[in-house]
Amino acid sequence: MKEKHTHTHIRENGEVIVHSHDGHSHGHAHVHTNTKAVLNRLSRAIGHLESIRRMVEDGRDCSEVLIQLSAVKSAINNTGKVILQDHIEHCIVDAVESGDHEALEELSRAIDRFVK
């Protein structure tokens, strides 16, 4: 049986959130510093992807479509990097402090999938 672990998150606005869990790092939503920025980046990428869809529907030049797809791919990869950094700074720090080796293994698997 895993030991209960309590930890604190501090939002950008200074609000302090304290919660506990049983050592498994993914049973609940985590509050991260860059959540708003990540959501904004995702919204922009979705909008950009929708405009690429319209480009295809309108029969635009394949080279233009590929260039725009490359821009969306780059935006998504950069968003993933922000999420990864937040995850390391919050969840993984908590996991190391509590000795949660499973969270470290999950991170390793997630990185393997992300970089493929």
C-alpha positions as CSV (number, residue, x, y, z in Angstrom):
1,M,0.0,0.0,0.0
2,K,1.4,3.4,-1.0
3,E,1.7,6.1,1.6
4,K,-0.5,9.2,1.3
5,H,1.4,12.3,0.2
6,T,0.3,15.9,0.5
7,H,1.8,18.7,-1.6
8,T,1.2,22.3,-2.6
9,H,0.7,24.1,-5.9
10,I,0.9,27.8,-6.2
11,R,-1.0,29.4,-9.1
12,E,0.2,32.5,-11.0
13,N,-2.3,34.6,-9.1
14,G,-0.8,33.5,-5.7
15,E,-3.6,31.1,-4.8
16,V,-2.3,28.1,-2.9
17,I,-3.7,24.7,-3.6
18,V,-2.9,21.9,-1.2
19,H,-4.0,18.3,-1.9
20,S,-3.0,14.8,-1.2
21,H,-3.0,11.5,-3.1
22,D,-1.8,8.0,-2.5
23,G,1.6,8.3,-4.3
24,H,0.1,7.9,-7.8
25,S,0.6,11.1,-9.6
26,H,-2.2,11.0,-12.2
27,G,-5.4,10.4,-10.3
28,H,-6.5,14.0,-10.5
29,A,-5.9,17.3,-12.3
30,H,-2.8,19.2,-11.5
31,V,-2.5,23.0,-11.5
32,H,0.5,24.2,-13.5
33,T,2.0,27.6,-14.1
34,N,1.5,27.5,-17.8
35,T,-2.0,26.1,-18.2
36,K,-3.4,29.3,-19.7
37,A,-0.5,29.6,-22.1
38,V,-0.9,26.0,-23.1
39,L,-4.6,26.4,-23.7
40,N,-4.0,29.6,-25.8
41,R,-1.3,27.8,-27.9
42,L,-3.7,24.8,-28.5
43,S,-6.5,27.2,-29.5
44,R,-4.2,29.0,-32.0
45,A,-3.0,25.6,-33.4
46,I,-6.6,24.4,-33.8
47,G,-7.5,27.6,-35.6
48,H,-4.5,27.3,-37.8
49,L,-5.3,23.7,-38.6
50,E,-8.9,24.7,-39.5
51,S,-7.5,27.3,-42.0
52,I,-5.3,24.6,-43.5
53,R,-8.4,22.5,-44.0
54,R,-10.0,25.3,-45.8
55,M,-6.9,25.7,-48.0
56,V,-7.2,22.0,-49.0
57,E,-10.9,22.4,-49.7
58,D,-10.1,25.5,-51.8
59,G,-7.5,23.5,-53.8
60,R,-4.6,25.6,-52.7
61,D,-1.1,24.7,-53.8
62,C,0.3,21.6,-52.1
63,S,3.5,23.4,-51.2
64,E,1.6,26.1,-49.3
65,V,-0.4,23.5,-47.5
66,L,2.8,21.6,-46.5
67,I,4.4,24.8,-45.2
68,Q,1.4,25.6,-43.1
69,L,1.2,22.0,-41.8
70,S,4.9,22.3,-40.8
71,A,4.1,25.5,-38.8
72,V,1.3,23.7,-36.9
73,K,3.5,20.7,-36.2
74,S,6.1,23.0,-34.8
75,A,3.5,24.8,-32.7
76,I,2.3,21.5,-31.3
77,N,5.8,20.3,-30.5
78,N,6.6,23.6,-28.7
79,T,3.3,23.2,-26.7
80,G,4.4,19.7,-25.8
81,K,7.7,21.1,-24.5
82,V,5.9,23.6,-22.3
83,I,3.7,20.8,-20.9
84,L,6.7,18.6,-20.3
85,Q,8.6,21.4,-18.5
86,D,5.5,22.0,-16.3
87,H,5.2,18.3,-15.6
88,I,8.8,18.0,-14.6
89,E,8.7,21.2,-12.4
90,H,5.6,20.1,-10.6
91,C,4.6,16.4,-10.8
92,I,8.0,14.9,-11.1
93,V,9.5,17.0,-8.3
94,D,6.6,15.8,-6.1
95,A,7.2,12.2,-7.3
96,V,10.9,12.3,-6.5
97,E,10.2,13.9,-3.1
98,S,7.7,11.1,-2.3
99,G,9.8,8.3,-3.9
100,D,7.2,7.6,-6.6
101,H,9.3,5.6,-9.1
102,E,6.2,4.7,-11.2
103,A,5.7,8.4,-12.1
104,L,9.3,8.5,-13.3
105,E,8.7,5.4,-15.5
106,E,5.5,7.0,-16.9
107,L,7.4,10.2,-17.7
108,S,10.0,8.1,-19.6
109,R,7.3,6.3,-21.6
110,A,5.6,9.7,-22.4
111,I,8.9,11.2,-23.6
112,D,9.5,8.2,-25.8
113,R,6.1,8.6,-27.4
114,F,6.4,12.4,-27.7
115,V,9.8,12.4,-29.5
116,K,8.7,9.8,-32.1
